């Protein structure tokens, strides 16, 4: 903690740093094993959704 910093602000700063580093998303990703085929399917679905949103925005 910095000098004269409350616990709440230190916690907020810590949370921001963790979010920026992507620590929580990594932890969630590693909570359970995901087969490579499932990972590929998820990635393809995400790409389809992203493409559909881009096309919808362009229309």
BARONU-391325 format. One record per residue: residue in three letters; chain; x, y, z of N, C-alpha, C, CB in turn. Coordinates in nm, 2 decimals, padded with zeros to 4 digits. Glycine has a CB too. Example, Ala and Ser with C-alpha at 12.3 -4.5 7.8 and 13.67 -1.06 7.14 Angstrom:
2
res:ALA; chain:A; n.x:01.32; n.y:-00.57; n.z:00.78; ca.x:01.23; ca.y:-00.45; ca.z:00.78; c.x:01.32; c.y:-00.33; c.z:00.78; cb.x:01.13; cb.y:-00.45; cb.z:00.90
res:SER; chain:A; n.x:01.28; n.y:-00.22; n.z:00.71; ca.x:01.37; ca.y:-00.11; ca.z:00.71; c.x:01.29; c.y:00.00; c.z:00.79; cb.x:01.41; cb.y:-00.06; cb.z:00.57
***
This chain:
59
res:UNK; chain:A; n.x:00.08; n.y:-00.12; n.z:00.00; ca.x:00.00; ca.y:00.00; ca.z:00.00; c.x:00.09; c.y:00.12; c.z:00.00; cb.x:-00.09; cb.y:00.00; cb.z:00.12
res:UNK; chain:A; n.x:00.04; n.y:00.22; n.z:-00.07; ca.x:00.11; ca.y:00.35; ca.z:-00.07; c.x:00.08; c.y:00.43; c.z:00.06; cb.x:00.06; cb.y:00.44; cb.z:-00.19
res:UNK; chain:A; n.x:00.15; n.y:00.53; n.z:00.09; ca.x:00.13; ca.y:00.60; ca.z:00.21; c.x:00.00; c.y:00.67; c.z:00.21; cb.x:00.24; cb.y:00.71; cb.z:00.23
res:UNK; chain:A; n.x:-00.07; n.y:00.67; n.z:00.32; ca.x:-00.20; ca.y:00.74; ca.z:00.33; c.x:-00.31; c.y:00.69; c.z:00.23; cb.x:-00.19; cb.y:00.89; cb.z:00.32
res:UNK; chain:A; n.x:-00.30; n.y:00.56; n.z:00.20; ca.x:-00.40; ca.y:00.50; ca.z:00.11; c.x:-00.49; c.y:00.41; c.z:00.18; cb.x:-00.33; cb.y:00.42; cb.z:-00.01
res:UNK; chain:A; n.x:-00.62; n.y:00.42; n.z:00.16; ca.x:-00.71; ca.y:00.33; ca.z:00.23; c.x:-00.71; c.y:00.19; c.z:00.17; cb.x:-00.86; cb.y:00.39; cb.z:00.22
res:UNK; chain:A; n.x:-00.76; n.y:00.10; n.z:00.25; ca.x:-00.76; ca.y:-00.04; ca.z:00.20; c.x:-00.85; c.y:-00.06; c.z:00.08; cb.x:-00.82; cb.y:-00.13; cb.z:00.32
res:UNK; chain:A; n.x:-00.96; n.y:00.01; n.z:00.07; ca.x:-01.05; ca.y:00.00; ca.z:-00.04; c.x:-00.98; c.y:00.05; c.z:-00.17; cb.x:-01.18; cb.y:00.09; cb.z:-00.02
res:UNK; chain:A; n.x:-00.91; n.y:00.16; n.z:-00.16; ca.x:-00.85; ca.y:00.21; ca.z:-00.28; c.x:-00.73; c.y:00.12; c.z:-00.33; cb.x:-00.79; cb.y:00.35; cb.z:-00.26
res:UNK; chain:A; n.x:-00.66; n.y:00.06; n.z:-00.23; ca.x:-00.55; ca.y:-00.04; ca.z:-00.26; c.x:-00.61; c.y:-00.16; c.z:-00.33; cb.x:-00.47; cb.y:-00.08; cb.z:-00.13
res:UNK; chain:A; n.x:-00.73; n.y:-00.21; n.z:-00.27; ca.x:-00.79; ca.y:-00.32; ca.z:-00.33; c.x:-00.84; c.y:-00.29; c.z:-00.47; cb.x:-00.91; cb.y:-00.37; cb.z:-00.24
res:UNK; chain:A; n.x:-00.89; n.y:-00.18; n.z:-00.50; ca.x:-00.94; ca.y:-00.14; ca.z:-00.63; c.x:-00.82; c.y:-00.13; c.z:-00.73; cb.x:-01.01; cb.y:00.00; cb.z:-00.63
res:UNK; chain:A; n.x:-00.71; n.y:-00.08; n.z:-00.68; ca.x:-00.59; ca.y:-00.07; ca.z:-00.76; c.x:-00.54; c.y:-00.21; c.z:-00.80; cb.x:-00.48; cb.y:00.01; cb.z:-00.69
res:UNK; chain:A; n.x:-00.54; n.y:-00.30; n.z:-00.70; ca.x:-00.50; ca.y:-00.44; ca.z:-00.72; c.x:-00.59; c.y:-00.51; c.z:-00.82; cb.x:-00.50; cb.y:-00.52; cb.z:-00.59
res:UNK; chain:A; n.x:-00.72; n.y:-00.49; n.z:-00.81; ca.x:-00.82; ca.y:-00.55; ca.z:-00.90; c.x:-00.80; c.y:-00.51; c.z:-01.04; cb.x:-00.96; cb.y:-00.52; cb.z:-00.86
res:UNK; chain:A; n.x:-00.77; n.y:-00.38; n.z:-01.06; ca.x:-00.75; ca.y:-00.32; ca.z:-01.19; c.x:-00.62; c.y:-00.38; c.z:-01.25; cb.x:-00.73; cb.y:-00.17; cb.z:-01.18
res:UNK; chain:A; n.x:-00.52; n.y:-00.40; n.z:-01.17; ca.x:-00.39; ca.y:-00.45; ca.z:-01.22; c.x:-00.41; c.y:-00.60; c.z:-01.26; cb.x:-00.28; cb.y:-00.45; cb.z:-01.11
res:UNK; chain:A; n.x:-00.49; n.y:-00.67; n.z:-01.18; ca.x:-00.52; ca.y:-00.81; ca.z:-01.22; c.x:-00.60; c.y:-00.82; c.z:-01.35; cb.x:-00.60; cb.y:-00.88; cb.z:-01.10
res:UNK; chain:A; n.x:-00.70; n.y:-00.73; n.z:-01.36; ca.x:-00.78; ca.y:-00.73; ca.z:-01.48; c.x:-00.70; c.y:-00.70; c.z:-01.61; cb.x:-00.90; cb.y:-00.64; cb.z:-01.47
res:UNK; chain:A; n.x:-00.61; n.y:-00.60; n.z:-01.59; ca.x:-00.53; ca.y:-00.56; ca.z:-01.70; c.x:-00.43; c.y:-00.67; c.z:-01.74; cb.x:-00.45; cb.y:-00.43; cb.z:-01.66
res:UNK; chain:A; n.x:-00.38; n.y:-00.74; n.z:-01.65; ca.x:-00.29; ca.y:-00.85; ca.z:-01.68; c.x:-00.36; c.y:-00.98; c.z:-01.73; cb.x:-00.21; cb.y:-00.89; cb.z:-01.55
res:UNK; chain:A; n.x:-00.49; n.y:-00.98; n.z:-01.71; ca.x:-00.57; ca.y:-01.10; ca.z:-01.76; c.x:-00.56; c.y:-01.22; c.z:-01.67; cb.x:-00.52; cb.y:-01.13; cb.z:-01.90
res:UNK; chain:A; n.x:-00.53; n.y:-01.20; n.z:-01.55; ca.x:-00.51; ca.y:-01.31; ca.z:-01.46; c.x:-00.64; c.y:-01.39; c.z:-01.43; cb.x:-00.46; cb.y:-01.26; cb.z:-01.32
res:UNK; chain:A; n.x:-00.75; n.y:-01.32; n.z:-01.41; ca.x:-00.88; ca.y:-01.38; ca.z:-01.38; c.x:-00.93; c.y:-01.47; c.z:-01.50; cb.x:-00.98; cb.y:-01.28; cb.z:-01.35
res:UNK; chain:A; n.x:-00.91; n.y:-01.42; n.z:-01.62; ca.x:-00.96; ca.y:-01.49; ca.z:-01.74; c.x:-00.87; c.y:-01.62; c.z:-01.75; cb.x:-00.95; cb.y:-01.41; cb.z:-01.87
res:UNK; chain:A; n.x:-00.74; n.y:-01.61; n.z:-01.72; ca.x:-00.66; ca.y:-01.73; ca.z:-01.73; c.x:-00.70; c.y:-01.83; c.z:-01.62; cb.x:-00.51; cb.y:-01.69; cb.z:-01.70
res:UNK; chain:A; n.x:-00.73; n.y:-01.79; n.z:-01.50; ca.x:-00.78; ca.y:-01.88; ca.z:-01.40; c.x:-00.91; c.y:-01.95; c.z:-01.44; cb.x:-00.80; cb.y:-01.80; cb.z:-01.27
res:UNK; chain:A; n.x:-01.00; n.y:-01.87; n.z:-01.49; ca.x:-01.13; ca.y:-01.93; ca.z:-01.54; c.x:-01.10; c.y:-02.03; c.z:-01.65; cb.x:-01.23; cb.y:-01.82; cb.z:-01.59
res:UNK; chain:A; n.x:-01.01; n.y:-02.00; n.z:-01.74; ca.x:-00.98; ca.y:-02.09; ca.z:-01.85; c.x:-00.92; c.y:-02.22; c.z:-01.80; cb.x:-00.88; cb.y:-02.02; cb.z:-01.95
res:UNK; chain:A; n.x:-00.85; n.y:-02.22; n.z:-01.69; ca.x:-00.78; ca.y:-02.34; ca.z:-01.64; c.x:-00.86; c.y:-02.41; c.z:-01.53; cb.x:-00.64; cb.y:-02.31; cb.z:-01.60
res:UNK; chain:A; n.x:-00.98; n.y:-02.37; n.z:-01.50; ca.x:-01.06; ca.y:-02.43; ca.z:-01.40; c.x:-01.09; c.y:-02.58; c.z:-01.43; cb.x:-01.18; cb.y:-02.35; cb.z:-01.37
res:UNK; chain:A; n.x:-01.12; n.y:-02.61; n.z:-01.55; ca.x:-01.15; ca.y:-02.75; ca.z:-01.59; c.x:-01.08; c.y:-02.77; c.z:-01.73; cb.x:-01.30; cb.y:-02.78; cb.z:-01.60
res:UNK; chain:A; n.x:-01.05; n.y:-02.90; n.z:-01.75; ca.x:-00.99; ca.y:-02.94; ca.z:-01.87; c.x:-01.08; c.y:-02.92; c.z:-01.99; cb.x:-00.93; cb.y:-03.08; cb.z:-01.86
res:UNK; chain:A; n.x:-01.03; n.y:-02.87; n.z:-02.10; ca.x:-01.11; ca.y:-02.86; ca.z:-02.22; c.x:-01.04; c.y:-02.93; c.z:-02.33; cb.x:-01.14; cb.y:-02.71; cb.z:-02.25
res:UNK; chain:A; n.x:-01.11; n.y:-03.02; n.z:-02.40; ca.x:-01.04; ca.y:-03.09; ca.z:-02.51; c.x:-01.01; c.y:-02.99; c.z:-02.62; cb.x:-01.13; cb.y:-03.21; cb.z:-02.56
res:UNK; chain:A; n.x:-00.90; n.y:-03.02; n.z:-02.70; ca.x:-00.87; ca.y:-02.93; ca.z:-02.81; c.x:-00.98; c.y:-02.92; c.z:-02.91; cb.x:-00.74; cb.y:-02.99; cb.z:-02.88
res:UNK; chain:A; n.x:-01.06; n.y:-03.02; n.z:-02.93; ca.x:-01.17; ca.y:-03.01; ca.z:-03.03; c.x:-01.28; c.y:-02.92; c.z:-02.97; cb.x:-01.23; cb.y:-03.15; cb.z:-03.05
res:UNK; chain:A; n.x:-01.30; n.y:-02.92; n.z:-02.84; ca.x:-01.40; ca.y:-02.83; ca.z:-02.78; c.x:-01.35; c.y:-02.68; c.z:-02.79; cb.x:-01.43; cb.y:-02.86; cb.z:-02.64
res:UNK; chain:A; n.x:-01.22; n.y:-02.67; n.z:-02.77; ca.x:-01.16; ca.y:-02.53; ca.z:-02.78; c.x:-01.17; c.y:-02.48; c.z:-02.93; cb.x:-01.01; cb.y:-02.54; cb.z:-02.74
res:UNK; chain:A; n.x:-01.15; n.y:-02.57; n.z:-03.02; ca.x:-01.17; ca.y:-02.52; ca.z:-03.17; c.x:-01.31; c.y:-02.49; c.z:-03.20; cb.x:-01.12; cb.y:-02.64; cb.z:-03.26
res:UNK; chain:A; n.x:-01.41; n.y:-02.57; n.z:-03.15; ca.x:-01.55; ca.y:-02.54; ca.z:-03.17; c.x:-01.59; c.y:-02.40; c.z:-03.11; cb.x:-01.64; cb.y:-02.65; cb.z:-03.11
res:UNK; chain:A; n.x:-01.54; n.y:-02.38; n.z:-02.99; ca.x:-01.57; ca.y:-02.25; ca.z:-02.92; c.x:-01.51; c.y:-02.13; c.z:-03.00; cb.x:-01.51; cb.y:-02.25; cb.z:-02.78
res:UNK; chain:A; n.x:-01.39; n.y:-02.15; n.z:-03.05; ca.x:-01.32; ca.y:-02.05; ca.z:-03.13; c.x:-01.40; c.y:-02.02; c.z:-03.26; cb.x:-01.18; cb.y:-02.08; cb.z:-03.16
res:UNK; chain:A; n.x:-01.44; n.y:-02.12; n.z:-03.33; ca.x:-01.52; ca.y:-02.11; ca.z:-03.45; c.x:-01.65; c.y:-02.04; c.z:-03.43; cb.x:-01.54; cb.y:-02.24; cb.z:-03.52
res:UNK; chain:A; n.x:-01.72; n.y:-02.08; n.z:-03.32; ca.x:-01.85; ca.y:-02.01; ca.z:-03.29; c.x:-01.83; c.y:-01.86; c.z:-03.26; cb.x:-01.91; cb.y:-02.08; cb.z:-03.17
res:UNK; chain:A; n.x:-01.72; n.y:-01.83; n.z:-03.18; ca.x:-01.69; ca.y:-01.69; ca.z:-03.15; c.x:-01.67; c.y:-01.61; c.z:-03.28; cb.x:-01.58; cb.y:-01.68; cb.z:-03.05
res:UNK; chain:A; n.x:-01.59; n.y:-01.67; n.z:-03.37; ca.x:-01.56; ca.y:-01.61; ca.z:-03.50; c.x:-01.69; c.y:-01.58; c.z:-03.58; cb.x:-01.46; cb.y:-01.69; cb.z:-03.58
res:UNK; chain:A; n.x:-01.78; n.y:-01.68; n.z:-03.58; ca.x:-01.91; ca.y:-01.67; ca.z:-03.65; c.x:-01.99; c.y:-01.56; c.z:-03.59; cb.x:-01.99; cb.y:-01.80; cb.z:-03.65
res:UNK; chain:A; n.x:-02.00; n.y:-01.55; n.z:-03.46; ca.x:-02.07; ca.y:-01.45; ca.z:-03.39; c.x:-02.01; c.y:-01.31; c.z:-03.42; cb.x:-02.08; cb.y:-01.47; cb.z:-03.24
res:UNK; chain:A; n.x:-01.88; n.y:-01.30; n.z:-03.42; ca.x:-01.82; ca.y:-01.17; ca.z:-03.45; c.x:-01.84; c.y:-01.13; c.z:-03.59; cb.x:-01.66; cb.y:-01.19; cb.z:-03.42
res:UNK; chain:A; n.x:-01.84; n.y:-01.22; n.z:-03.68; ca.x:-01.86; ca.y:-01.19; ca.z:-03.82; c.x:-02.01; c.y:-01.14; c.z:-03.84; cb.x:-01.83; cb.y:-01.31; cb.z:-03.91
res:UNK; chain:A; n.x:-02.10; n.y:-01.21; n.z:-03.78; ca.x:-02.24; ca.y:-01.18; ca.z:-03.79; c.x:-02.27; c.y:-01.04; c.z:-03.73; cb.x:-02.33; cb.y:-01.28; cb.z:-03.72
res:UNK; chain:A; n.x:-02.20; n.y:-01.00; n.z:-03.62; ca.x:-02.22; ca.y:-00.87; ca.z:-03.57; c.x:-02.16; c.y:-00.76; c.z:-03.66; cb.x:-02.15; cb.y:-00.86; cb.z:-03.43
res:UNK; chain:A; n.x:-02.05; n.y:-00.79; n.z:-03.72; ca.x:-01.99; ca.y:-00.70; ca.z:-03.81; c.x:-02.08; c.y:-00.67; c.z:-03.93; cb.x:-01.85; cb.y:-00.74; cb.z:-03.86
res:UNK; chain:A; n.x:-02.13; n.y:-00.78; n.z:-03.99; ca.x:-02.22; ca.y:-00.77; ca.z:-04.10; c.x:-02.35; c.y:-00.70; c.z:-04.07; cb.x:-02.25; cb.y:-00.91; cb.z:-04.16
res:UNK; chain:A; n.x:-02.40; n.y:-00.72; n.z:-03.95; ca.x:-02.52; ca.y:-00.66; ca.z:-03.90; c.x:-02.50; c.y:-00.51; c.z:-03.89; cb.x:-02.57; cb.y:-00.72; cb.z:-03.77
res:UNK; chain:A; n.x:-02.38; n.y:-00.47; n.z:-03.83; ca.x:-02.34; ca.y:-00.33; ca.z:-03.81; c.x:-02.33; c.y:-00.26; c.z:-03.95; cb.x:-02.21; cb.y:-00.32; cb.z:-03.73
res:UNK; chain:A; n.x:-02.27; n.y:-00.33; n.z:-04.05; ca.x:-02.25; ca.y:-00.27; ca.z:-04.18; c.x:-02.38; c.y:-00.25; c.z:-04.26; cb.x:-02.15; cb.y:-00.36; cb.z:-04.26
res:UNK; chain:A; n.x:-02.48; n.y:-00.32; n.z:-04.23; ca.x:-02.61; ca.y:-00.31; ca.z:-04.30; c.x:-02.68; c.y:-00.19; c.z:-04.26; cb.x:-02.69; cb.y:-00.43; cb.z:-04.28
***
